[in-house]
């Protein structure tokens, strides 16, 4: 099980490509701390805080966060296209 988790884990890296992380703070399937940890690790790896964005949705569980996440994703892409 540990090997499968390691093989499916994302390793933080330094990127110049805009990145959006979204998470429901009430998620019972994937701990919200996962997003915070990845965000911090990406910044520590050299990714600028102007490149990586993090949005959390208070109280939303895994499934409840789908529509707000998609909406924020579309707005994120629109913002990139407008700039």
C-alpha positions as CSV (number, residue, x, y, z in Angstrom):
1,X,0.0,0.0,0.0
2,X,2.8,2.4,0.9
3,X,4.5,1.8,-2.5
4,X,1.2,2.5,-4.3
5,X,0.7,5.7,-2.4
6,X,4.3,6.8,-3.2
7,X,3.9,6.0,-6.9
8,X,0.7,8.1,-7.0
9,X,2.1,11.1,-5.1
10,X,2.9,14.4,-6.7
11,X,6.4,15.7,-5.9
12,X,6.6,19.5,-5.5
13,X,8.6,21.3,-8.1
14,X,9.6,24.8,-9.3
15,X,7.3,25.9,-12.1
16,X,6.8,29.1,-14.2
17,X,3.5,27.8,-15.5
18,X,0.4,29.2,-13.6
19,X,-1.1,26.6,-11.3
20,X,-4.3,26.6,-9.3
21,X,-4.9,24.5,-6.2
22,X,-8.5,24.2,-4.9
23,X,-9.8,22.2,-2.0
24,X,-12.9,22.0,0.2
25,X,-12.0,22.6,3.8
26,X,-14.6,20.0,4.9
27,X,-13.2,17.3,2.6
28,X,-13.4,13.9,4.3
29,X,-11.7,12.0,1.4
30,X,-8.5,14.0,0.9
31,X,-7.3,16.0,3.8
32,X,-7.3,19.8,3.2
33,X,-3.8,19.9,4.7
34,X,-2.7,18.1,1.5
35,X,-3.3,21.3,-0.5
36,X,-1.6,23.5,2.1
37,X,1.4,21.2,2.2
38,X,1.7,21.1,-1.6
39,X,1.3,24.9,-1.9
40,X,4.0,25.5,0.7
41,X,6.3,22.9,-0.9
42,X,5.9,24.4,-4.3
43,X,6.8,27.8,-3.0
44,X,9.7,26.4,-1.1
45,X,10.8,24.7,-4.4
46,X,11.0,28.1,-6.0
47,X,7.6,28.6,-7.5
48,X,6.6,32.3,-7.2
49,X,3.5,33.0,-5.1
50,X,2.3,35.1,-8.1
51,X,2.3,31.9,-10.2
52,X,0.6,29.4,-7.9
53,X,-2.8,30.2,-6.5
54,X,-4.6,28.4,-3.7
55,X,-8.4,28.6,-3.1
56,X,-10.2,26.8,-0.3
57,X,-13.9,26.4,0.2
58,X,-15.0,26.6,3.8
59,X,-17.2,23.7,4.9
60,X,-17.3,22.0,1.5
61,X,-16.7,18.2,1.3
62,X,-15.1,16.4,-1.6
63,X,-18.2,16.2,-3.9
64,X,-19.6,19.5,-2.8
65,X,-16.5,21.3,-4.0
66,X,-16.7,20.1,-7.6
67,X,-18.8,22.9,-9.0
68,X,-17.0,25.7,-7.1
69,X,-13.7,24.2,-8.1
70,X,-14.7,24.0,-11.8
71,X,-16.0,27.6,-11.6
72,X,-12.7,28.8,-10.1
73,X,-10.8,26.9,-12.7
74,X,-12.7,28.5,-15.5
75,X,-12.1,32.0,-14.0
76,X,-8.4,31.1,-13.6
77,X,-8.1,30.3,-17.3
78,X,-10.1,33.3,-18.3
79,X,-7.8,35.5,-16.2
80,X,-4.8,34.0,-18.0
81,X,-6.3,34.6,-21.4
82,X,-7.2,38.2,-20.5
83,X,-3.6,39.0,-19.4
